[in-house]
Structure formats: C-alpha cells, structure tokens
Amino acid sequence: MRASQLFSGERVIICPESGRQAMVEIDTKHAAITSLFGQTDLRLENCARWPIKQDCGQECLLQFDVAPAECLVRSVLEKWYRDKSCAFCERPFAEISLVDHKPALLNAGRRDG
C-alpha cells in the first residue's frame, strides 16, 4: 500500500506529554516521498495542540508503528458505534458508510443530540 494512502486521514493519538487524546494528521506527501527511498519518515502536518505545542518532539508518531489503522478517527468511531442501533432507522450499526445517512443516537433522556 502506498504511504500516502496508509497514513492519510485524521487520527486520534494519546499525547505523550499530556496523556490526553489529540487529533493529528500525518504529512502524507513527506511520507510518500521518503518511502520511495526506502525508509518512510513520518512527521506531523497538523495537531490539535498546535500552535502552542508545535515544537514538541512528536513522540506520538511511535503509536503508528504499533497500530496505525486503530488510530484512524473512522476506526475509533466504528468501535464506539459497535453494538448500538440507529435512533433514526432502528437498525444495528454495521460498517459506517459515507453514502448512507449519518448515524443517529439518543442520549440517556431518549433525546437526540
């Protein structure tokens, strides 16, 4: 799989500095170019903690070696929706599709939102 496809998309990581979740994006162009020369070099293009923490060491990138697909926002959402049913159509969630309607849930008070 090409590096640009493998590392594209927003991801949720645990920031090593804060210990909290943060949304990041990999610089896919840089990853693709460096992969042509053997070793793929990862660096962040965007992070929810920037610009304040823009000069961090980007140690969070080590998480992509362990489970790159599990960090994708889409994967996180699919795990969360698993074993739940849509409040709109009442069908259990399977794979979340971009062409289908957005998943609808009710809160504890049985209201949407």
A tleap script that builds the chain and sets N, CA, C and O, in Angstrom:
source leaprc.protein.ff14SB
mol = sequence {
  NMET ARG ALA SER GLN LEU PHE SER GLY GLU
  ARG VAL ILE ILE CYS PRO GLU SER GLY ARG
  GLN ALA MET VAL GLU ILE ASP THR LYS HIE
  ALA ALA ILE THR SER LEU PHE GLY GLN THR
  ASP LEU ARG LEU GLU ASN CYS ALA ARG TRP
  PRO ILE LYS GLN ASP CYS GLY GLN GLU CYS
  LEU LEU GLN PHE ASP VAL ALA PRO ALA GLU
  CYS LEU VAL ARG SER VAL LEU GLU LYS TRP
  TYR ARG ASP LYS SER CYS ALA PHE CYS GLU
  ARG PRO PHE ALA GLU ILE SER LEU VAL ASP
  HIE LYS PRO ALA LEU LEU ASN ALA GLY ARG
  ARG ASP CGLY
}
set mol.1.N position { 0.853 -1.187 0.000 }
set mol.1.CA position { 0.000 0.000 0.000 }
set mol.1.C position { 0.895 1.245 0.000 }
set mol.1.O position { 1.915 1.283 0.687 }
set mol.2.N position { 0.516 2.225 -0.748 }
set mol.2.CA position { 1.299 3.449 -0.826 }
set mol.2.C position { 1.253 4.199 0.492 }
set mol.2.O position { 0.234 4.190 1.184 }
set mol.3.N position { 2.361 4.851 0.841 }
set mol.3.CA position { 2.467 5.568 2.113 }
set mol.3.C position { 1.427 6.676 2.210 }
set mol.3.O position { 0.890 6.931 3.288 }
set mol.4.N position { 1.137 7.341 1.083 }
set mol.4.CA position { 0.166 8.431 1.128 }
set mol.4.C position { -1.224 7.914 1.496 }
set mol.4.O position { -1.972 8.611 2.181 }
set mol.5.N position { -1.582 6.711 1.057 }
set mol.5.CA position { -2.870 6.121 1.412 }
set mol.5.C position { -2.845 5.564 2.829 }
set mol.5.O position { -3.813 5.702 3.577 }
set mol.6.N position { -1.737 4.937 3.191 }
set mol.6.CA position { -1.610 4.308 4.502 }
set mol.6.C position { -1.719 5.322 5.639 }
set mol.6.O position { -2.303 5.027 6.682 }
set mol.7.N position { -1.167 6.497 5.443 }
set mol.7.CA position { -1.117 7.478 6.520 }
set mol.7.C position { -2.055 8.663 6.344 }
set mol.7.O position { -1.966 9.631 7.100 }
set mol.8.N position { -2.954 8.611 5.363 }
set mol.8.CA position { -3.876 9.738 5.169 }
set mol.8.C position { -5.038 9.656 6.149 }
set mol.8.O position { -5.398 8.573 6.610 }
set mol.9.N position { -5.612 10.797 6.459 }
set mol.9.CA position { -6.774 10.869 7.340 }
set mol.9.C position { -6.424 11.348 8.738 }
set mol.9.O position { -5.285 11.235 9.191 }
set mol.10.N position { -7.430 11.883 9.406 }
set mol.10.CA position { -7.234 12.331 10.783 }
set mol.10.C position { -7.143 11.126 11.703 }
set mol.10.O position { -7.802 10.109 11.484 }
set mol.11.N position { -6.325 11.252 12.726 }
set mol.11.CA position { -6.121 10.165 13.674 }
set mol.11.C position { -6.191 10.688 15.100 }
set mol.11.O position { -5.896 11.850 15.379 }
set mol.12.N position { -6.587 9.802 15.980 }
set mol.12.CA position { -6.623 10.126 17.403 }
set mol.12.C position { -5.461 9.387 18.061 }
set mol.12.O position { -5.336 8.168 17.944 }
set mol.13.N position { -4.621 10.140 18.748 }
set mol.13.CA position { -3.479 9.562 19.447 }
set mol.13.C position { -3.553 9.967 20.918 }
set mol.13.O position { -4.355 10.822 21.293 }
set mol.14.N position { -2.728 9.362 21.728 }
set mol.14.CA position { -2.554 9.794 23.109 }
set mol.14.C position { -1.270 10.610 23.131 }
set mol.14.O position { -0.194 10.091 22.834 }
set mol.15.N position { -1.380 11.867 23.478 }
set mol.15.CA position { -0.215 12.746 23.517 }
set mol.15.C position { 0.705 12.292 24.661 }
set mol.15.O position { 0.269 12.237 25.811 }
set mol.16.N position { 1.961 11.968 24.363 }
set mol.16.CA position { 2.881 11.530 25.407 }
set mol.16.C position { 3.125 12.599 26.479 }
set mol.16.O position { 3.397 12.271 27.634 }
set mol.17.N position { 3.028 13.851 26.102 }
set mol.17.CA position { 3.279 14.934 27.055 }
set mol.17.C position { 2.108 15.133 28.013 }
set mol.17.O position { 2.304 15.244 29.223 }
set mol.18.N position { 0.886 15.179 27.471 }
set mol.18.CA position { -0.273 15.478 28.308 }
set mol.18.C position { -0.995 14.223 28.806 }
set mol.18.O position { -1.714 14.276 29.804 }
set mol.19.N position { -0.804 13.090 28.110 }
set mol.19.CA position { -1.521 11.867 28.453 }
set mol.19.C position { -2.978 11.885 28.012 }
set mol.19.O position { -3.758 11.019 28.408 }
set mol.20.N position { -3.346 12.858 27.202 }
set mol.20.CA position { -4.726 13.008 26.737 }
set mol.20.C position { -4.798 12.771 25.234 }
set mol.20.O position { -3.792 12.835 24.528 }
set mol.21.N position { -6.013 12.495 24.760 }
set mol.21.CA position { -6.214 12.294 23.332 }
set mol.21.C position { -6.016 13.604 22.576 }
set mol.21.O position { -6.317 14.685 23.082 }
set mol.22.N position { -5.508 13.481 21.364 }
set mol.22.CA position { -5.343 14.634 20.486 }
set mol.22.C position { -5.557 14.171 19.047 }
set mol.22.O position { -5.223 13.038 18.699 }
set mol.23.N position { -6.102 15.029 18.233 }
set mol.23.CA position { -6.329 14.747 16.820 }
set mol.23.C position { -5.097 15.226 16.047 }
set mol.23.O position { -4.651 16.361 16.213 }
set mol.24.N position { -4.555 14.340 15.199 }
set mol.24.CA position { -3.377 14.680 14.409 }
set mol.24.C position { -3.565 14.256 12.960 }
set mol.24.O position { -4.418 13.429 12.640 }
set mol.25.N position { -2.743 14.845 12.089 }
set mol.25.CA position { -2.665 14.443 10.689 }
set mol.25.C position { -1.199 14.284 10.325 }
set mol.25.O position { -0.363 15.112 10.688 }
set mol.26.N position { -0.893 13.208 9.601 }
set mol.26.CA position { 0.461 12.936 9.132 }
set mol.26.C position { 0.713 13.737 7.858 }
set mol.26.O position { -0.196 13.938 7.053 }
set mol.27.N position { 1.941 14.190 7.682 }
set mol.27.CA position { 2.348 14.833 6.436 }
set mol.27.C position { 2.508 13.728 5.399 }
set mol.27.O position { 3.580 13.139 5.262 }
set mol.28.N position { 1.417 13.452 4.664 }
set mol.28.CA position { 1.401 12.315 3.736 }
set mol.28.C position { 2.329 12.515 2.538 }
set mol.28.O position { 2.887 11.545 2.026 }
set mol.29.N position { 2.498 13.731 2.095 }
set mol.29.CA position { 3.412 13.968 0.968 }
set mol.29.C position { 4.836 13.620 1.358 }
set mol.29.O position { 5.553 12.972 0.595 }
set mol.30.N position { 5.248 14.049 2.541 }
set mol.30.CA position { 6.598 13.741 3.026 }
set mol.30.C position { 6.771 12.231 3.208 }
set mol.30.O position { 7.807 11.672 2.845 }
set mol.31.N position { 5.753 11.577 3.770 }
set mol.31.CA position { 5.814 10.126 3.970 }
set mol.31.C position { 5.940 9.400 2.633 }
set mol.31.O position { 6.714 8.451 2.510 }
set mol.32.N position { 5.184 9.844 1.635 }
set mol.32.CA position { 5.225 9.202 0.317 }
set mol.32.C position { 6.580 9.390 -0.352 }
set mol.32.O position { 7.133 8.447 -0.918 }
set mol.33.N position { 7.111 10.592 -0.290 }
set mol.33.CA position { 8.406 10.860 -0.936 }
set mol.33.C position { 9.516 10.065 -0.258 }
set mol.33.O position { 10.342 9.456 -0.938 }
set mol.34.N position { 9.545 10.063 1.073 }
set mol.34.CA position { 10.615 9.332 1.766 }
set mol.34.C position { 10.476 7.823 1.586 }
set mol.34.O position { 11.481 7.112 1.621 }
set mol.35.N position { 9.272 7.319 1.397 }
set mol.35.CA position { 9.093 5.879 1.202 }
set mol.35.C position { 9.694 5.421 -0.119 }
set mol.35.O position { 10.057 4.253 -0.261 }
set mol.36.N position { 9.802 6.324 -1.084 }
set mol.36.CA position { 10.419 5.985 -2.368 }
set mol.36.C position { 11.909 5.667 -2.221 }
set mol.36.O position { 12.492 4.974 -3.055 }
set mol.37.N position { 12.514 6.185 -1.150 }
set mol.37.CA position { 13.945 5.988 -0.921 }
set mol.37.C position { 14.218 4.939 0.152 }
set mol.37.O position { 15.325 4.858 0.685 }
set mol.38.N position { 13.208 4.142 0.463 }
set mol.38.CA position { 13.422 3.029 1.387 }
set mol.38.C position { 12.711 3.175 2.711 }
set mol.38.O position { 11.746 2.454 2.965 }
set mol.39.N position { 13.146 4.070 3.556 }
set mol.39.CA position { 12.611 4.220 4.911 }
set mol.39.C position { 11.582 5.359 4.947 }
set mol.39.O position { 11.916 6.511 4.669 }
set mol.40.N position { 10.335 5.030 5.290 }
set mol.40.CA position { 9.293 6.050 5.383 }
set mol.40.C position { 9.529 6.893 6.629 }
set mol.40.O position { 9.624 6.367 7.738 }
set mol.41.N position { 9.622 8.189 6.437 }
set mol.41.CA position { 9.824 9.128 7.548 }
set mol.41.C position { 8.498 9.817 7.836 }
set mol.41.O position { 7.924 10.470 6.963 }
set mol.42.N position { 8.019 9.668 9.055 }
set mol.42.CA position { 6.749 10.288 9.435 }
set mol.42.C position { 6.996 11.569 10.211 }
set mol.42.O position { 7.901 11.660 11.040 }
set mol.43.N position { 6.159 12.553 9.913 }
set mol.43.CA position { 6.121 13.787 10.699 }
set mol.43.C position { 4.701 14.323 10.633 }
set mol.43.O position { 3.945 14.018 9.711 }
set mol.44.N position { 4.359 15.119 11.621 }
set mol.44.CA position { 3.002 15.655 11.679 }
set mol.44.C position { 2.842 16.840 10.744 }
set mol.44.O position { 3.749 17.656 10.580 }
set mol.45.N position { 1.676 16.913 10.141 }
set mol.45.CA position { 1.297 18.091 9.360 }
set mol.45.C position { 0.435 19.015 10.211 }
set mol.45.O position { 0.470 20.237 10.064 }
set mol.46.N position { -0.344 18.401 11.108 }
set mol.46.CA position { -1.263 19.182 11.935 }
set mol.46.C position { -1.518 18.424 13.232 }
set mol.46.O position { -1.517 17.193 13.258 }
set mol.47.N position { -1.733 19.169 14.297 }
set mol.47.CA position { -2.048 18.587 15.605 }
set mol.47.C position { -2.996 19.531 16.330 }
set mol.47.O position { -2.876 20.752 16.225 }
set mol.48.N position { -3.930 18.957 17.057 }
set mol.48.CA position { -4.900 19.767 17.794 }
set mol.48.C position { -4.232 20.623 18.865 }
set mol.48.O position { -4.819 21.608 19.313 }
set mol.49.N position { -3.021 20.273 19.283 }
set mol.49.CA position { -2.324 21.023 20.324 }
set mol.49.C position { -1.472 22.159 19.759 }
set mol.49.O position { -0.839 22.896 20.515 }
set mol.50.N position { -1.454 22.301 18.447 }
set mol.50.CA position { -0.697 23.378 17.819 }
set mol.50.C position { -1.537 24.631 17.745 }
set mol.50.O position { -2.760 24.496 17.736 }
set mol.51.N position { -1.015 25.808 17.693 }
set mol.51.CA position { 0.391 26.183 17.558 }
set mol.51.C position { 1.142 26.238 18.894 }
set mol.51.O position { 2.364 26.388 18.896 }
set mol.52.N position { 0.453 26.123 20.009 }
set mol.52.CA position { 1.125 26.260 21.305 }
set mol.52.C position { 2.240 25.231 21.471 }
set mol.52.O position { 3.325 25.575 21.939 }
set mol.53.N position { 1.996 23.991 21.103 }
set mol.53.CA position { 2.982 22.921 21.288 }
set mol.53.C position { 3.608 22.462 19.974 }
set mol.53.O position { 3.987 21.297 19.848 }
set mol.54.N position { 3.720 23.353 19.001 }
set mol.54.CA position { 4.194 22.985 17.675 }
set mol.54.C position { 5.640 22.483 17.676 }
set mol.54.O position { 6.024 21.735 16.777 }
set mol.55.N position { 6.432 22.869 18.646 }
set mol.55.CA position { 7.833 22.465 18.672 }
set mol.55.C position { 8.077 21.215 19.517 }
set mol.55.O position { 9.197 20.989 19.975 }
set mol.56.N position { 7.035 20.397 19.727 }
set mol.56.CA position { 7.207 19.163 20.507 }
set mol.56.C position { 8.064 18.172 19.723 }
set mol.56.O position { 8.326 18.376 18.538 }
set mol.57.N position { 8.496 17.112 20.376 }
set mol.57.CA position { 9.344 16.110 19.736 }
set mol.57.C position { 8.591 15.118 18.874 }
set mol.57.O position { 9.218 14.262 18.249 }
set mol.58.N position { 7.271 15.198 18.815 }
set mol.58.CA position { 6.406 14.335 18.010 }
set mol.58.C position { 6.594 12.846 18.353 }
set mol.58.O position { 6.552 11.985 17.474 }
set mol.59.N position { 6.804 12.563 19.649 }
set mol.59.CA position { 6.938 11.181 20.101 }
set mol.59.C position { 5.663 10.379 19.872 }
set mol.59.O position { 5.702 9.148 19.867 }
set mol.60.N position { 4.544 11.052 19.683 }
set mol.60.CA position { 3.274 10.366 19.425 }
set mol.60.C position { 3.335 9.534 18.151 }
set mol.60.O position { 2.549 8.601 17.989 }
set mol.61.N position { 4.249 9.853 17.248 }
set mol.61.CA position { 4.364 9.120 15.990 }
set mol.61.C position { 4.728 7.655 16.211 }
set mol.61.O position { 4.484 6.824 15.335 }
set mol.62.N position { 5.302 7.327 17.356 }
set mol.62.CA position { 5.624 5.935 17.661 }
set mol.62.C position { 4.371 5.074 17.737 }
set mol.62.O position { 4.446 3.863 17.530 }
set mol.63.N position { 3.221 5.673 18.029 }
set mol.63.CA position { 1.964 4.937 18.102 }
set mol.63.C position { 1.565 4.359 16.748 }
set mol.63.O position { 0.823 3.379 16.691 }
set mol.64.N position { 2.040 4.945 15.674 }
set mol.64.CA position { 1.702 4.459 14.335 }
set mol.64.C position { 2.441 3.175 14.003 }
set mol.64.O position { 2.001 2.416 13.140 }
set mol.65.N position { 3.560 2.919 14.673 }
set mol.65.CA position { 4.271 1.656 14.472 }
set mol.65.C position { 3.486 0.493 15.066 }
set mol.65.O position { 3.533 -0.620 14.542 }
set mol.66.N position { 2.773 0.742 16.144 }
set mol.66.CA position { 2.056 -0.310 16.857 }
set mol.66.C position { 0.718 -0.623 16.191 }
set mol.66.O position { 0.433 -1.785 15.901 }
set mol.67.N position { -0.104 0.394 15.947 }
set mol.67.CA position { -1.453 0.163 15.423 }
set mol.67.C position { -1.916 1.335 14.576 }
set mol.67.O position { -2.764 2.108 15.022 }
set mol.68.N position { -1.384 1.494 13.359 }
set mol.68.CA position { -1.741 2.665 12.554 }
set mol.68.C position { -3.223 2.763 12.209 }
set mol.68.O position { -3.785 3.858 12.243 }
set mol.69.N position { -3.870 1.646 11.877 }
set mol.69.CA position { -5.291 1.691 11.482 }
set mol.69.C position { -6.192 1.993 12.672 }
set mol.69.O position { -7.233 2.630 12.509 }
set mol.70.N position { -5.809 1.544 13.870 }
set mol.70.CA position { -6.641 1.769 15.047 }
set mol.70.C position { -6.661 3.231 15.482 }
set mol.70.O position { -7.538 3.644 16.240 }
set mol.71.N position { -5.704 4.005 15.006 }
set mol.71.CA position { -5.660 5.432 15.343 }
set mol.71.C position { -6.582 6.273 14.458 }
set mol.71.O position { -6.907 7.408 14.806 }
set mol.72.N position { -7.001 5.728 13.326 }
set mol.72.CA position { -7.862 6.488 12.423 }
set mol.72.C position { -9.171 6.861 13.107 }
set mol.72.O position { -9.763 6.035 13.801 }
set mol.73.N position { -9.621 8.075 12.922 }
set mol.73.CA position { -10.873 8.537 13.515 }
set mol.73.C position { -12.012 7.611 13.114 }
set mol.73.O position { -12.867 7.284 13.937 }
set mol.74.N position { -12.027 7.189 11.865 }
set mol.74.CA position { -13.070 6.283 11.390 }
set mol.74.C position { -13.083 4.986 12.201 }
set mol.74.O position { -14.156 4.500 12.559 }
set mol.75.N position { -11.914 4.418 12.497 }
set mol.75.CA position { -11.827 3.184 13.278 }
set mol.75.C position { -12.320 3.397 14.702 }
set mol.75.O position { -13.009 2.546 15.263 }
set mol.76.N position { -11.965 4.534 15.278 }
set mol.76.CA position { -12.404 4.855 16.642 }
set mol.76.C position { -13.927 4.960 16.680 }
set mol.76.O position { -14.563 4.424 17.587 }
set mol.77.N position { -14.514 5.647 15.700 }
set mol.77.CA position { -15.969 5.792 15.650 }
set mol.77.C position { -16.677 4.455 15.430 }
set mol.77.O position { -17.700 4.182 16.058 }
set mol.78.N position { -16.135 3.626 14.541 }
set mol.78.CA position { -16.763 2.328 14.300 }
set mol.78.C position { -16.758 1.466 15.554 }
set mol.78.O position { -17.726 0.752 15.814 }
set mol.79.N position { -15.684 1.520 16.336 }
set mol.79.CA position { -15.644 0.776 17.603 }
set mol.79.C position { -16.705 1.304 18.564 }
set mol.79.O position { -17.375 0.528 19.245 }
set mol.80.N position { -16.853 2.616 18.615 }
set mol.80.CA position { -17.801 3.224 19.542 }
set mol.80.C position { -19.240 2.871 19.170 }
set mol.80.O position { -20.065 2.624 20.050 }
set mol.81.N position { -19.544 2.846 17.878 }
set mol.81.CA position { -20.906 2.556 17.414 }
set mol.81.C position { -21.249 1.068 17.462 }
set mol.81.O position { -22.425 0.709 17.393 }
set mol.82.N position { -20.251 0.202 17.578 }
set mol.82.CA position { -20.485 -1.245 17.597 }
set mol.82.C position { -21.471 -1.607 18.709 }
set mol.82.O position { -21.378 -1.078 19.816 }
set mol.83.N position { -22.397 -2.489 18.422 }
set mol.83.CA position { -23.422 -2.970 19.370 }
set mol.83.C position { -24.447 -1.908 19.739 }
set mol.83.O position { -25.138 -2.049 20.749 }
set mol.84.N position { -24.562 -0.852 18.947 }
set mol.84.CA position { -25.582 0.174 19.150 }
set mol.84.C position { -26.499 0.181 17.938 }
set mol.84.O position { -26.133 -0.321 16.876 }
set mol.85.N position { -27.687 0.749 18.091 }
set mol.85.CA position { -28.637 0.836 16.983 }
set mol.85.C position { -28.916 2.288 16.655 }
set mol.85.O position { -28.827 3.166 17.513 }
set mol.86.N position { -29.252 2.525 15.409 }
set mol.86.CA position { -29.553 3.866 14.931 }
set mol.86.C position { -30.908 4.313 15.470 }
set mol.86.O position { -31.889 3.575 15.378 }
set mol.87.N position { -30.965 5.504 16.024 }
set mol.87.CA position { -32.227 6.050 16.538 }
set mol.87.C position { -33.149 6.445 15.394 }
set mol.87.O position { -34.360 6.549 15.587 }
set mol.88.N position { -32.603 6.665 14.222 }
set mol.88.CA position { -33.397 7.073 13.065 }
set mol.88.C position { -34.084 5.878 12.398 }
set mol.88.O position { -35.301 5.886 12.209 }
set mol.89.N position { -33.309 4.857 12.043 }
set mol.89.CA position { -33.881 3.705 11.316 }
set mol.89.C position { -33.992 2.452 12.182 }
set mol.89.O position { -34.562 1.451 11.750 }
set mol.90.N position { -33.465 2.499 13.369 }
set mol.90.CA position { -33.506 1.415 14.362 }
set mol.90.C position { -32.723 0.169 13.955 }
set mol.90.O position { -32.863 -0.873 14.595 }
set mol.91.N position { -31.909 0.249 12.914 }
set mol.91.CA position { -31.071 -0.885 12.530 }
set mol.91.C position { -29.778 -0.841 13.340 }
set mol.91.O position { -29.284 0.239 13.661 }
set mol.92.N position { -29.223 -2.023 13.674 }
set mol.92.CA position { -27.928 -2.027 14.352 }
set mol.92.C position { -26.851 -1.488 13.406 }
set mol.92.O position { -26.914 -1.692 12.193 }
set mol.93.N position { -25.881 -0.807 13.974 }
set mol.93.CA position { -24.792 -0.287 13.152 }
set mol.93.C position { -23.902 -1.433 12.712 }
set mol.93.O position { -23.541 -2.301 13.507 }
set mol.94.N position { -23.559 -1.423 11.455 }
set mol.94.CA position { -22.565 -2.352 10.926 }
set mol.94.C position { -21.381 -1.479 10.540 }
set mol.94.O position { -20.819 -0.791 11.392 }
set mol.95.N position { -21.004 -1.497 9.303 }
set mol.95.CA position { -19.949 -0.617 8.836 }
set mol.95.C position { -20.556 0.757 8.568 }
set mol.95.O position { -21.605 0.860 7.932 }
set mol.96.N position { -19.906 1.803 9.047 }
set mol.96.CA position { -20.376 3.166 8.825 }
set mol.96.C position { -20.009 3.547 7.387 }
set mol.96.O position { -18.839 3.499 7.007 }
set mol.97.N position { -21.003 3.920 6.602 }
set mol.97.CA position { -20.797 4.236 5.194 }
set mol.97.C position { -20.947 5.729 4.959 }
set mol.97.O position { -21.804 6.387 5.548 }
set mol.98.N position { -20.095 6.246 4.085 }
set mol.98.CA position { -20.162 7.666 3.765 }
set mol.98.C position { -21.377 8.013 2.914 }
set mol.98.O position { -21.804 9.168 2.894 }
set mol.99.N position { -21.947 7.025 2.203 }
set mol.99.CA position { -23.086 7.303 1.337 }
set mol.99.C position { -24.414 7.071 2.039 }
set mol.99.O position { -25.457 7.485 1.532 }
set mol.100.N position { -24.396 6.429 3.178 }
set mol.100.CA position { -25.607 6.178 3.945 }
set mol.100.C position { -25.890 7.411 4.815 }
set mol.100.O position { -25.104 8.358 4.834 }
set mol.101.N position { -27.007 7.388 5.527 }
set mol.101.CA position { -27.293 8.525 6.416 }
set mol.101.C position { -26.330 8.513 7.602 }
set mol.101.O position { -25.771 7.473 7.951 }
set mol.102.N position { -26.146 9.672 8.210 }
set mol.102.CA position { -25.271 9.764 9.370 }
set mol.102.C position { -25.897 8.994 10.520 }
set mol.102.O position { -27.118 9.005 10.673 }
set mol.103.N position { -25.080 8.321 11.339 }
set mol.103.CA position { -25.618 7.582 12.481 }
set mol.103.C position { -26.328 8.521 13.445 }
set mol.103.O position { -25.835 9.611 13.736 }
set mol.104.N position { -27.470 8.104 13.932 }
set mol.104.CA position { -28.248 8.911 14.878 }
set mol.104.C position { -28.394 8.141 16.181 }
set mol.104.O position { -28.785 6.973 16.188 }
set mol.105.N position { -28.077 8.809 17.281 }
set mol.105.CA position { -28.181 8.202 18.598 }
set mol.105.C position { -29.050 9.066 19.492 }
set mol.105.O position { -29.246 10.253 19.228 }
set mol.106.N position { -29.562 8.473 20.534 }
set mol.106.CA position { -30.311 9.197 21.555 }
set mol.106.C position { -29.495 9.211 22.837 }
set mol.106.O position { -28.778 8.255 23.136 }
set mol.107.N position { -29.606 10.301 23.597 }
set mol.107.CA position { -28.919 10.347 24.869 }
set mol.107.C position { -29.705 9.593 25.926 }
set mol.107.O position { -30.732 8.996 25.601 }
set mol.108.N position { -29.267 9.595 27.173 }
set mol.108.CA position { -29.917 8.836 28.240 }
set mol.108.C position { -31.378 9.275 28.443 }
set mol.108.O position { -32.207 8.472 28.872 }
set mol.109.N position { -31.693 10.521 28.142 }
set mol.109.CA position { -33.051 11.024 28.268 }
set mol.109.C position { -33.914 10.723 27.047 }
set mol.109.O position { -35.015 11.257 26.913 }
set mol.110.N position { -33.408 9.858 26.148 }
set mol.110.CA position { -34.089 9.447 24.912 }
set mol.110.C position { -34.338 10.613 23.978 }
set mol.110.O position { -35.345 10.651 23.272 }
set mol.111.N position { -33.422 11.560 23.976 }
set mol.111.CA position { -33.494 12.704 23.068 }
set mol.111.C position { -32.262 12.681 22.178 }
set mol.111.O position { -31.197 12.213 22.581 }
set mol.112.N position { -32.422 13.197 20.954 }
set mol.112.CA position { -31.247 13.236 20.080 }
set mol.112.C position { -30.309 14.324 20.563 }
set mol.112.O position { -30.695 15.232 21.298 }
set mol.113.N position { -29.080 14.205 20.133 }
set mol.113.CA position { -28.142 15.240 20.471 }
set mol.113.C position { -26.966 14.731 21.105 }
set mol.113.O position { -26.071 15.501 21.453 }
savepdb mol mol.pdb
quit
